Amino acid sequence: MTDQSVPAFERRMLEALICPVTHSTLEYDAAANELVSPGARLAFPIREGIPIMLVDEARKLDD
């Protein structure tokens, strides 16, 4: 997560989150406004500044 457009406090919060499936760190995709779990092949949306960490709400990543 190196996007400098995200305020520092939000960046720290996002960096503290882990994937609920793999328990690994997530990558922040600023363009899509998502947190991506490469291991689980899921992208969790961020809505109104709130990460939605529910598997049912996640977008499956294409191969």
Phi, psi and omega in degrees: 000102182233014181290117183281350179283346178274126179305149185304318182295322178292321180299317179297320179296314181296323180292337181279343182281147177233161179293131178289346180267307186262345183063027177254169180291158182251156176254135180271124176254098184295322182297320182265352184056055182221158169254124188254133174249099180300323182295321180271351183058043180230150174235120182266128183287155171243116182245123181052039177082003182248119176291129179261102188262033178262130181301322180296337180266349184285149176268132177284135180276140177286155178285000000 
